[in-house]
Amino acid sequence: MQTPAQIQQRWRFLRDLLQDQLARFEGGTLHVRSNTVDVSASAIATLKREVAEFDRLILAGPTHVAVVP
């Protein structure tokens, strides 16, 4: 089992990777397709909101996160 500090560190790495990819998508250097269809800007905005929400959960600590077995 990972410690809360390890989970935070892992999340920061994954968040930074995702944010970099989203920025490249918005800048036009990365093209995202799903079943040969361009992914909409609204999908990217949704991802950004959910990343921010997960940041808040991680910062709140383990007492605010339900663990599903």
N, C-alpha and C positions, 0 to 999 in steps of 0.2 A: 504494500500500500504506500502511496506517495504522501509525503508530508504536505501541509498547506503551502509551505515555502516552495517546494518542488512544483506543485501545481501552478502556483503563480508564475514561476520562472518559465515553465513550459508554455503557459498561456501567453505570456509576453512574447515569446519567440513566434508562436503561431499567429498571434495578432499582428505583429510587425510584418510577417510574411504576407498575410492576407491584405493588410493595408497597402503594402508595396504593390501587390498585384492589382488591387483596385485602382490605385493611382495611375499605374501604367495603362490600364483599361481606359480610364477617363482621359488620359493624355493621348490615346490613339496608338501607343506602341504595343499594346496587347489586345488581341481580339478574342472575345469569349463567345463560343457557339454551343448551342445545345440542339442536337438533332439537326444540324446545318442551319439553324436559325440564330440570328444575333440575339444575345441576351439583352433585355431592356435596361435602360438606365434606372427604372424603378426597382428592378431586382437588385441592382448594386446599392441603391439607397437603403433598401431593406436590410441587406447584409451589413452595411455600416451601422444602422440602428441596433441590430442584434449584437454586433461586436461591442458597441458601447454598453448595452444592457448586461452582457456577460462580464465586461470590465467591472461594472458596479457590483455584480454578484461575487466576483472573485475578491474584490476589495472589502466586501462586507464580512468575508470570512466563512469558515465552514459551518457555523451555527445557523446561517441563513440559506444553506443549500440542502435540499432534500436528496438523500442518496437512495437510488433505486437499486435493489439487489438484482 
